[in-house]
Amino acid sequence: MPTGNTANASEKGLMTENGLTEEAREVDVLPDLKHNSLITVSKLSDTGYTTVFQPNDGDVWLCTGRMTLWYMSRRK
């Protein structure tokens, strides 16, 4: 946590993101992050996805093979 505190997961869940395998959508729910989300890149990588971070504009791409599954742009 930004404050230096730790948070424990209260339960397991599934992200609603379409296009990802069920294994990639498995998440740990942290009630202390109720207004924010964290996605673990290592979990996505372990389940066959490629995450690309653009260095200058902060954009993030999630891909499988040659197909882009989703794209996120930093608010400017």
mmCIF file as gemmi writes it, N, C-alpha and C atoms, coordinates in Angstrom:
data_model
loop_
_atom_site.group_PDB
_atom_site.id
_atom_site.type_symbol
_atom_site.label_atom_id
_atom_site.label_alt_id
_atom_site.label_comp_id
_atom_site.label_asym_id
_atom_site.label_entity_id
_atom_site.label_seq_id
_atom_site.pdbx_PDB_ins_code
_atom_site.Cartn_x
_atom_site.Cartn_y
_atom_site.Cartn_z
_atom_site.occupancy
_atom_site.B_iso_or_equiv
_atom_site.pdbx_formal_charge
_atom_site.auth_seq_id
_atom_site.auth_asym_id
_atom_site.pdbx_PDB_model_num
ATOM 1 N N . MET Axp A 1 ? 0.849 -1.167 0 1 0 ? 1 A 1
ATOM 2 C CA . MET Axp A 1 ? 0 0 0 1 0 ? 1 A 1
ATOM 3 C C . MET Axp A 1 ? 0.904 1.242 0 1 0 ? 1 A 1
ATOM 4 N N . PRO Axp A 2 ? 0.43 2.328 -0.57 1 0 ? 2 A 1
ATOM 5 C CA . PRO Axp A 2 ? 1.235 3.556 -0.612 1 0 ? 2 A 1
ATOM 6 C C . PRO Axp A 2 ? 1.648 4.061 0.771 1 0 ? 2 A 1
ATOM 7 N N . THR Axp A 3 ? 0.867 3.71 1.784 1 0 ? 3 A 1
ATOM 8 C CA . THR Axp A 3 ? 1.164 4.154 3.148 1 0 ? 3 A 1
ATOM 9 C C . THR Axp A 3 ? 2.218 3.296 3.836 1 0 ? 3 A 1
ATOM 10 N N . GLY Axp A 4 ? 2.578 2.187 3.205 1 0 ? 4 A 1
ATOM 11 C CA . GLY Axp A 4 ? 3.523 1.261 3.816 1 0 ? 4 A 1
ATOM 12 C C . GLY Axp A 4 ? 2.83 0.132 4.553 1 0 ? 4 A 1
ATOM 13 N N . ASN Axp A 5 ? 1.518 0.215 4.722 1 0 ? 5 A 1
ATOM 14 C CA . ASN Axp A 5 ? 0.744 -0.855 5.359 1 0 ? 5 A 1
ATOM 15 C C . ASN Axp A 5 ? 0.565 -2.012 4.393 1 0 ? 5 A 1
ATOM 16 N N . THR Axp A 6 ? 0.163 -3.145 4.911 1 0 ? 6 A 1
ATOM 17 C CA . THR Axp A 6 ? -0.144 -4.293 4.067 1 0 ? 6 A 1
ATOM 18 C C . THR Axp A 6 ? -1.644 -4.55 4.108 1 0 ? 6 A 1
ATOM 19 N N . ALA Axp A 7 ? -2.138 -5.289 3.141 1 0 ? 7 A 1
ATOM 20 C CA . ALA Axp A 7 ? -3.554 -5.643 3.086 1 0 ? 7 A 1
ATOM 21 C C . ALA Axp A 7 ? -3.661 -7.129 2.771 1 0 ? 7 A 1
ATOM 22 N N . ASN Axp A 8 ? -4.631 -7.773 3.351 1 0 ? 8 A 1
ATOM 23 C CA . ASN Axp A 8 ? -4.862 -9.193 3.12 1 0 ? 8 A 1
ATOM 24 C C . ASN Axp A 8 ? -6.06 -9.397 2.208 1 0 ? 8 A 1
ATOM 25 N N . ALA Axp A 9 ? -5.961 -10.432 1.389 1 0 ? 9 A 1
ATOM 26 C CA . ALA Axp A 9 ? -7.082 -10.791 0.525 1 0 ? 9 A 1
ATOM 27 C C . ALA Axp A 9 ? -8.182 -11.412 1.376 1 0 ? 9 A 1
ATOM 28 N N . SER Axp A 10 ? -9.43 -11.036 1.078 1 0 ? 10 A 1
ATOM 29 C CA . SER Axp A 10 ? -10.557 -11.566 1.837 1 0 ? 10 A 1
ATOM 30 C C . SER Axp A 10 ? -11.228 -12.742 1.139 1 0 ? 10 A 1
ATOM 31 N N . GLU Axp A 11 ? -11.077 -12.819 -0.189 1 0 ? 11 A 1
ATOM 32 C CA . GLU Axp A 11 ? -11.715 -13.882 -0.951 1 0 ? 11 A 1
ATOM 33 C C . GLU Axp A 11 ? -11.14 -13.924 -2.354 1 0 ? 11 A 1
ATOM 34 N N . LYS Axp A 12 ? -11.54 -14.916 -3.12 1 0 ? 12 A 1
ATOM 35 C CA . LYS Axp A 12 ? -11.155 -15.056 -4.525 1 0 ? 12 A 1
ATOM 36 C C . LYS Axp A 12 ? -12.315 -14.581 -5.388 1 0 ? 12 A 1
ATOM 37 N N . GLY Axp A 13 ? -12.015 -14.142 -6.594 1 0 ? 13 A 1
ATOM 38 C CA . GLY Axp A 13 ? -13.055 -13.708 -7.515 1 0 ? 13 A 1
ATOM 39 C C . GLY Axp A 13 ? -12.589 -13.875 -8.947 1 0 ? 13 A 1
ATOM 40 N N . LEU Axp A 14 ? -13.432 -13.45 -9.898 1 0 ? 14 A 1
ATOM 41 C CA . LEU Axp A 14 ? -13.1 -13.474 -11.313 1 0 ? 14 A 1
ATOM 42 C C . LEU Axp A 14 ? -13.33 -12.086 -11.898 1 0 ? 14 A 1
ATOM 43 N N . MET Axp A 15 ? -12.322 -11.553 -12.627 1 0 ? 15 A 1
ATOM 44 C CA . MET Axp A 15 ? -12.521 -10.297 -13.338 1 0 ? 15 A 1
ATOM 45 C C . MET Axp A 15 ? -13.571 -10.522 -14.413 1 0 ? 15 A 1
ATOM 46 N N . THR Axp A 16 ? -14.284 -9.486 -14.758 1 0 ? 16 A 1
ATOM 47 C CA . THR Axp A 16 ? -15.319 -9.603 -15.786 1 0 ? 16 A 1
ATOM 48 C C . THR Axp A 16 ? -14.788 -9.285 -17.175 1 0 ? 16 A 1
ATOM 49 N N . GLU Axp A 17 ? -13.498 -9.05 -17.303 1 0 ? 17 A 1
ATOM 50 C CA . GLU Axp A 17 ? -12.881 -8.706 -18.585 1 0 ? 17 A 1
ATOM 51 C C . GLU Axp A 17 ? -13.113 -9.807 -19.609 1 0 ? 17 A 1
ATOM 52 N N . ASN Axp A 18 ? -13.793 -9.495 -20.693 1 0 ? 18 A 1
ATOM 53 C CA . ASN Axp A 18 ? -14.029 -10.476 -21.754 1 0 ? 18 A 1
ATOM 54 C C . ASN Axp A 18 ? -12.744 -10.706 -22.529 1 0 ? 18 A 1
ATOM 55 N N . GLY Axp A 19 ? -12.564 -11.882 -23.03 1 0 ? 19 A 1
ATOM 56 C CA . GLY Axp A 19 ? -11.427 -12.19 -23.874 1 0 ? 19 A 1
ATOM 57 C C . GLY Axp A 19 ? -10.275 -12.853 -23.15 1 0 ? 19 A 1
ATOM 58 N N . LEU Axp A 20 ? -10.251 -12.806 -21.829 1 0 ? 20 A 1
ATOM 59 C CA . LEU Axp A 20 ? -9.19 -13.461 -21.074 1 0 ? 20 A 1
ATOM 60 C C . LEU Axp A 20 ? -9.644 -14.857 -20.664 1 0 ? 20 A 1
ATOM 61 N N . THR Axp A 21 ? -8.705 -15.769 -20.53 1 0 ? 21 A 1
ATOM 62 C CA . THR Axp A 21 ? -9.053 -17.096 -20.049 1 0 ? 21 A 1
ATOM 63 C C . THR Axp A 21 ? -9.496 -16.999 -18.59 1 0 ? 21 A 1
ATOM 64 N N . GLU Axp A 22 ? -10.217 -17.992 -18.141 1 0 ? 22 A 1
ATOM 65 C CA . GLU Axp A 22 ? -10.673 -17.995 -16.746 1 0 ? 22 A 1
ATOM 66 C C . GLU Axp A 22 ? -9.489 -17.954 -15.783 1 0 ? 22 A 1
ATOM 67 N N . GLU Axp A 23 ? -8.429 -18.697 -16.102 1 0 ? 23 A 1
ATOM 68 C CA . GLU Axp A 23 ? -7.243 -18.719 -15.239 1 0 ? 23 A 1
ATOM 69 C C . GLU Axp A 23 ? -6.636 -17.323 -15.101 1 0 ? 23 A 1
ATOM 70 N N . ALA Axp A 24 ? -6.598 -16.561 -16.185 1 0 ? 24 A 1
ATOM 71 C CA . ALA Axp A 24 ? -6.037 -15.2 -16.143 1 0 ? 24 A 1
ATOM 72 C C . ALA Axp A 24 ? -6.953 -14.232 -15.396 1 0 ? 24 A 1
ATOM 73 N N . ARG Axp A 25 ? -8.26 -14.533 -15.358 1 0 ? 25 A 1
ATOM 74 C CA . ARG Axp A 25 ? -9.211 -13.637 -14.696 1 0 ? 25 A 1
ATOM 75 C C . ARG Axp A 25 ? -9.342 -13.874 -13.2 1 0 ? 25 A 1
ATOM 76 N N . GLU Axp A 26 ? -8.698 -14.928 -12.671 1 0 ? 26 A 1
ATOM 77 C CA . GLU Axp A 26 ? -8.774 -15.207 -11.233 1 0 ? 26 A 1
ATOM 78 C C . GLU Axp A 26 ? -8.055 -14.113 -10.45 1 0 ? 26 A 1
ATOM 79 N N . VAL Axp A 27 ? -8.717 -13.582 -9.446 1 0 ? 27 A 1
ATOM 80 C CA . VAL Axp A 27 ? -8.154 -12.473 -8.662 1 0 ? 27 A 1
ATOM 81 C C . VAL Axp A 27 ? -8.317 -12.73 -7.168 1 0 ? 27 A 1
ATOM 82 N N . ASP Axp A 28 ? -7.495 -12.041 -6.395 1 0 ? 28 A 1
ATOM 83 C CA . ASP Axp A 28 ? -7.648 -11.976 -4.951 1 0 ? 28 A 1
ATOM 84 C C . ASP Axp A 28 ? -8.309 -10.638 -4.637 1 0 ? 28 A 1
ATOM 85 N N . VAL Axp A 29 ? -9.359 -10.65 -3.838 1 0 ? 29 A 1
ATOM 86 C CA . VAL Axp A 29 ? -10.084 -9.429 -3.49 1 0 ? 29 A 1
ATOM 87 C C . VAL Axp A 29 ? -9.469 -8.82 -2.237 1 0 ? 29 A 1
ATOM 88 N N . LEU Axp A 30 ? -9.029 -7.575 -2.356 1 0 ? 30 A 1
ATOM 89 C CA . LEU Axp A 30 ? -8.462 -6.823 -1.227 1 0 ? 30 A 1
ATOM 90 C C . LEU Axp A 30 ? -9.421 -5.678 -0.905 1 0 ? 30 A 1
ATOM 91 N N . PRO Axp A 31 ? -10.221 -5.795 0.149 1 0 ? 31 A 1
ATOM 92 C CA . PRO Axp A 31 ? -11.207 -4.768 0.474 1 0 ? 31 A 1
ATOM 93 C C . PRO Axp A 31 ? -10.603 -3.376 0.648 1 0 ? 31 A 1
ATOM 94 N N . ASP Axp A 32 ? -9.341 -3.293 1.084 1 0 ? 32 A 1
ATOM 95 C CA . ASP Axp A 32 ? -8.71 -1.991 1.267 1 0 ? 32 A 1
ATOM 96 C C . ASP Axp A 32 ? -8.457 -1.272 -0.059 1 0 ? 32 A 1
ATOM 97 N N . LEU Axp A 33 ? -8.583 -1.964 -1.18 1 0 ? 33 A 1
ATOM 98 C CA . LEU Axp A 33 ? -8.405 -1.359 -2.5 1 0 ? 33 A 1
ATOM 99 C C . LEU Axp A 33 ? -9.741 -1.229 -3.225 1 0 ? 33 A 1
ATOM 100 N N . LYS Axp A 34 ? -10.812 -1 -2.51 1 0 ? 34 A 1
ATOM 101 C CA . LYS Axp A 34 ? -12.144 -1.017 -3.119 1 0 ? 34 A 1
ATOM 102 C C . LYS Axp A 34 ? -12.34 0.02 -4.219 1 0 ? 34 A 1
ATOM 103 N N . HIS Axp A 35 ? -11.551 1.094 -4.234 1 0 ? 35 A 1
ATOM 104 C CA . HIS Axp A 35 ? -11.701 2.104 -5.276 1 0 ? 35 A 1
ATOM 105 C C . HIS Axp A 35 ? -10.59 2.039 -6.311 1 0 ? 35 A 1
ATOM 106 N N . ASN Axp A 36 ? -9.738 1.04 -6.226 1 0 ? 36 A 1
ATOM 107 C CA . ASN Axp A 36 ? -8.62 0.878 -7.149 1 0 ? 36 A 1
ATOM 108 C C . ASN Axp A 36 ? -8.477 -0.594 -7.505 1 0 ? 36 A 1
ATOM 109 N N . SER Axp A 37 ? -7.75 -0.865 -8.563 1 0 ? 37 A 1
ATOM 110 C CA . SER Axp A 37 ? -7.515 -2.246 -8.974 1 0 ? 37 A 1
ATOM 111 C C . SER Axp A 37 ? -6.038 -2.449 -9.27 1 0 ? 37 A 1
ATOM 112 N N . LEU Axp A 38 ? -5.577 -3.631 -8.998 1 0 ? 38 A 1
ATOM 113 C CA . LEU Axp A 38 ? -4.226 -4.042 -9.366 1 0 ? 38 A 1
ATOM 114 C C . LEU Axp A 38 ? -4.339 -5.286 -10.236 1 0 ? 38 A 1
ATOM 115 N N . ILE Axp A 39 ? -3.571 -5.312 -11.289 1 0 ? 39 A 1
ATOM 116 C CA . ILE Axp A 39 ? -3.519 -6.496 -12.14 1 0 ? 39 A 1
ATOM 117 C C . ILE Axp A 39 ? -2.082 -6.959 -12.149 1 0 ? 39 A 1
ATOM 118 N N . THR Axp A 40 ? -1.848 -8.212 -11.85 1 0 ? 40 A 1
ATOM 119 C CA . THR Axp A 40 ? -0.495 -8.733 -11.806 1 0 ? 40 A 1
ATOM 120 C C . THR Axp A 40 ? -0.038 -9.164 -13.194 1 0 ? 40 A 1
ATOM 121 N N . VAL Axp A 41 ? 1.012 -8.531 -13.661 1 0 ? 41 A 1
ATOM 122 C CA . VAL Axp A 41 ? 1.539 -8.829 -14.981 1 0 ? 41 A 1
ATOM 123 C C . VAL Axp A 41 ? 2.097 -10.246 -15.02 1 0 ? 41 A 1
ATOM 124 N N . SER Axp A 42 ? 2.691 -10.702 -13.921 1 0 ? 42 A 1
ATOM 125 C CA . SER Axp A 42 ? 3.254 -12.056 -13.924 1 0 ? 42 A 1
ATOM 126 C C . SER Axp A 42 ? 2.16 -13.108 -14.105 1 0 ? 42 A 1
ATOM 127 N N . LYS Axp A 43 ? 0.984 -12.89 -13.529 1 0 ? 43 A 1
ATOM 128 C CA . LYS Axp A 43 ? -0.129 -13.842 -13.712 1 0 ? 43 A 1
ATOM 129 C C . LYS Axp A 43 ? -0.561 -13.871 -15.175 1 0 ? 43 A 1
ATOM 130 N N . LEU Axp A 44 ? -0.669 -12.693 -15.787 1 0 ? 44 A 1
ATOM 131 C CA . LEU Axp A 44 ? -1.038 -12.634 -17.204 1 0 ? 44 A 1
ATOM 132 C C . LEU Axp A 44 ? 0.023 -13.321 -18.06 1 0 ? 44 A 1
ATOM 133 N N . SER Axp A 45 ? 1.283 -13.105 -17.746 1 0 ? 45 A 1
ATOM 134 C CA . SER Axp A 45 ? 2.373 -13.737 -18.491 1 0 ? 45 A 1
ATOM 135 C C . SER Axp A 45 ? 2.345 -15.251 -18.315 1 0 ? 45 A 1
ATOM 136 N N . ASP Axp A 46 ? 2.132 -15.712 -17.09 1 0 ? 46 A 1
ATOM 137 C CA . ASP Axp A 46 ? 2.085 -17.148 -16.808 1 0 ? 46 A 1
ATOM 138 C C . ASP Axp A 46 ? 0.956 -17.845 -17.551 1 0 ? 46 A 1
ATOM 139 N N . THR Axp A 47 ? -0.098 -17.095 -17.891 1 0 ? 47 A 1
ATOM 140 C CA . THR Axp A 47 ? -1.233 -17.702 -18.594 1 0 ? 47 A 1
ATOM 141 C C . THR Axp A 47 ? -1.212 -17.411 -20.095 1 0 ? 47 A 1
ATOM 142 N N . GLY Axp A 48 ? -0.045 -16.926 -20.608 1 0 ? 48 A 1
ATOM 143 C CA . GLY Axp A 48 ? 0.145 -16.831 -22.054 1 0 ? 48 A 1
ATOM 144 C C . GLY Axp A 48 ? -0.068 -15.471 -22.687 1 0 ? 48 A 1
ATOM 145 N N . TYR Axp A 49 ? -0.224 -14.416 -21.896 1 0 ? 49 A 1
ATOM 146 C CA . TYR Axp A 49 ? -0.457 -13.08 -22.446 1 0 ? 49 A 1
ATOM 147 C C . TYR Axp A 49 ? 0.822 -12.248 -22.407 1 0 ? 49 A 1
ATOM 148 N N . THR Axp A 50 ? 0.906 -11.275 -23.286 1 0 ? 50 A 1
ATOM 149 C CA . THR Axp A 50 ? 2.028 -10.35 -23.342 1 0 ? 50 A 1
ATOM 150 C C . THR Axp A 50 ? 1.533 -8.963 -22.974 1 0 ? 50 A 1
ATOM 151 N N . THR Axp A 51 ? 2.216 -8.315 -22.038 1 0 ? 51 A 1
ATOM 152 C CA . THR Axp A 51 ? 1.872 -6.957 -21.631 1 0 ? 51 A 1
ATOM 153 C C . THR Axp A 51 ? 2.963 -6.025 -22.135 1 0 ? 51 A 1
ATOM 154 N N . VAL Axp A 52 ? 2.56 -4.96 -22.828 1 0 ? 52 A 1
ATOM 155 C CA . VAL Axp A 52 ? 3.506 -4.006 -23.391 1 0 ? 52 A 1
ATOM 156 C C . VAL Axp A 52 ? 3.265 -2.652 -22.741 1 0 ? 52 A 1
ATOM 157 N N . PHE Axp A 53 ? 4.308 -2.083 -22.153 1 0 ? 53 A 1
ATOM 158 C CA . PHE Axp A 53 ? 4.24 -0.756 -21.546 1 0 ? 53 A 1
ATOM 159 C C . PHE Axp A 53 ? 4.968 0.222 -22.459 1 0 ? 53 A 1
ATOM 160 N N . GLN Axp A 54 ? 4.292 1.276 -22.89 1 0 ? 54 A 1
ATOM 161 C CA . GLN Axp A 54 ? 4.914 2.307 -23.713 1 0 ? 54 A 1
ATOM 162 C C . GLN Axp A 54 ? 5.657 3.283 -22.805 1 0 ? 54 A 1
ATOM 163 N N . PRO Axp A 55 ? 6.954 3.508 -23.02 1 0 ? 55 A 1
ATOM 164 C CA . PRO Axp A 55 ? 7.753 4.294 -22.083 1 0 ? 55 A 1
ATOM 165 C C . PRO Axp A 55 ? 7.432 5.781 -22.019 1 0 ? 55 A 1
ATOM 166 N N . ASN Axp A 56 ? 7.016 6.401 -23.086 1 0 ? 56 A 1
ATOM 167 C CA . ASN Axp A 56 ? 6.836 7.851 -23.073 1 0 ? 56 A 1
ATOM 168 C C . ASN Axp A 56 ? 5.431 8.312 -22.727 1 0 ? 56 A 1
ATOM 169 N N . ASP Axp A 57 ? 4.43 7.586 -23.196 1 0 ? 57 A 1
ATOM 170 C CA . ASP Axp A 57 ? 3.058 8.051 -22.966 1 0 ? 57 A 1
ATOM 171 C C . ASP Axp A 57 ? 2.311 7.283 -21.886 1 0 ? 57 A 1
ATOM 172 N N . GLY Axp A 58 ? 2.9 6.221 -21.353 1 0 ? 58 A 1
ATOM 173 C CA . GLY Axp A 58 ? 2.278 5.478 -20.268 1 0 ? 58 A 1
ATOM 174 C C . GLY Axp A 58 ? 1.181 4.522 -20.7 1 0 ? 58 A 1
ATOM 175 N N . ASP Axp A 59 ? 1.018 4.303 -22.011 1 0 ? 59 A 1
ATOM 176 C CA . ASP Axp A 59 ? -0.008 3.382 -22.491 1 0 ? 59 A 1
ATOM 177 C C . ASP Axp A 59 ? 0.375 1.941 -22.172 1 0 ? 59 A 1
ATOM 178 N N . VAL Axp A 60 ? -0.636 1.102 -22.004 1 0 ? 60 A 1
ATOM 179 C CA . VAL Axp A 60 ? -0.422 -0.317 -21.716 1 0 ? 60 A 1
ATOM 180 C C . VAL Axp A 60 ? -1.281 -1.135 -22.681 1 0 ? 60 A 1
ATOM 181 N N . TRP Axp A 61 ? -0.68 -2.139 -23.286 1 0 ? 61 A 1
ATOM 182 C CA . TRP Axp A 61 ? -1.363 -3.041 -24.214 1 0 ? 61 A 1
ATOM 183 C C . TRP Axp A 61 ? -1.288 -4.455 -23.657 1 0 ? 61 A 1
ATOM 184 N N . LEU Axp A 62 ? -2.382 -5.202 -23.752 1 0 ? 62 A 1
ATOM 185 C CA . LEU Axp A 62 ? -2.394 -6.62 -23.388 1 0 ? 62 A 1
ATOM 186 C C . LEU Axp A 62 ? -2.691 -7.398 -24.658 1 0 ? 62 A 1
ATOM 187 N N . CYS Axp A 63 ? -1.786 -8.305 -25.011 1 0 ? 63 A 1
ATOM 188 C CA . CYS Axp A 63 ? -1.893 -9.006 -26.288 1 0 ? 63 A 1
ATOM 189 C C . CYS Axp A 63 ? -1.774 -10.513 -26.096 1 0 ? 63 A 1
ATOM 190 N N . THR Axp A 64 ? -2.327 -11.223 -27.066 1 0 ? 64 A 1
ATOM 191 C CA . THR Axp A 64 ? -2.116 -12.651 -27.176 1 0 ? 64 A 1
ATOM 192 C C . THR Axp A 64 ? -1.845 -12.917 -28.647 1 0 ? 64 A 1
ATOM 193 N N . GLY Axp A 65 ? -0.7 -13.49 -28.931 1 0 ? 65 A 1
ATOM 194 C CA . GLY Axp A 65 ? -0.309 -13.659 -30.329 1 0 ? 65 A 1
ATOM 195 C C . GLY Axp A 65 ? -0.238 -12.303 -31.004 1 0 ? 65 A 1
ATOM 196 N N . ARG Axp A 66 ? -0.951 -12.126 -32.097 1 0 ? 66 A 1
ATOM 197 C CA . ARG Axp A 66 ? -0.969 -10.855 -32.82 1 0 ? 66 A 1
ATOM 198 C C . ARG Axp A 66 ? -2.216 -10.034 -32.522 1 0 ? 66 A 1
ATOM 199 N N . MET Axp A 67 ? -3.029 -10.484 -31.582 1 0 ? 67 A 1
ATOM 200 C CA . MET Axp A 67 ? -4.291 -9.819 -31.287 1 0 ? 67 A 1
ATOM 201 C C . MET Axp A 67 ? -4.199 -8.993 -30.005 1 0 ? 67 A 1
ATOM 202 N N . THR Axp A 68 ? -4.643 -7.74 -30.063 1 0 ? 68 A 1
ATOM 203 C CA . THR Axp A 68 ? -4.7 -6.895 -28.876 1 0 ? 68 A 1
ATOM 204 C C . THR Axp A 68 ? -6.026 -7.158 -28.176 1 0 ? 68 A 1
ATOM 205 N N . LEU Axp A 69 ? -5.965 -7.522 -26.895 1 0 ? 69 A 1
ATOM 206 C CA . LEU Axp A 69 ? -7.177 -7.795 -26.131 1 0 ? 69 A 1
ATOM 207 C C . LEU Axp A 69 ? -7.726 -6.536 -25.478 1 0 ? 69 A 1
ATOM 208 N N . TRP Axp A 70 ? -6.836 -5.718 -24.92 1 0 ? 70 A 1
ATOM 209 C CA . TRP Axp A 70 ? -7.264 -4.44 -24.386 1 0 ? 70 A 1
ATOM 210 C C . TRP Axp A 70 ? -6.112 -3.468 -24.335 1 0 ? 70 A 1
ATOM 211 N N . TYR Axp A 71 ? -6.491 -2.206 -24.243 1 0 ? 71 A 1
ATOM 212 C CA . TYR Axp A 71 ? -5.543 -1.104 -24.265 1 0 ? 71 A 1
ATOM 213 C C . TYR Axp A 71 ? -5.958 -0.11 -23.197 1 0 ? 71 A 1
ATOM 214 N N . MET Axp A 72 ? -4.998 0.419 -22.469 1 0 ? 72 A 1
ATOM 215 C CA . MET Axp A 72 ? -5.299 1.4 -21.435 1 0 ? 72 A 1
ATOM 216 C C . MET Axp A 72 ? -4.35 2.581 -21.621 1 0 ? 72 A 1
ATOM 217 N N . SER Axp A 73 ? -4.908 3.784 -21.605 1 0 ? 73 A 1
ATOM 218 C CA . SER Axp A 73 ? -4.106 4.983 -21.747 1 0 ? 73 A 1
ATOM 219 C C . SER Axp A 73 ? -4.12 5.773 -20.46 1 0 ? 73 A 1
ATOM 220 N N . ARG Axp A 74 ? -2.994 6.336 -20.099 1 0 ? 74 A 1
ATOM 221 C CA . ARG Axp A 74 ? -2.888 7.166 -18.904 1 0 ? 74 A 1
ATOM 222 C C . ARG Axp A 74 ? -3.679 8.446 -19.127 1 0 ? 74 A 1
ATOM 223 N N . ARG Axp A 75 ? -4.399 8.863 -18.107 1 0 ? 75 A 1
ATOM 224 C CA . ARG Axp A 75 ? -5.123 10.132 -18.195 1 0 ? 75 A 1
ATOM 225 C C . ARG Axp A 75 ? -4.129 11.265 -18.288 1 0 ? 75 A 1
ATOM 226 N N . LYS Axp A 76 ? -4.419 12.209 -19.17 1 0 ? 76 A 1
ATOM 227 C CA . LYS Axp A 76 ? -3.504 13.333 -19.353 1 0 ? 76 A 1
ATOM 228 C C . LYS Axp A 76 ? -4.148 14.618 -18.909 1 0 ? 76 A 1
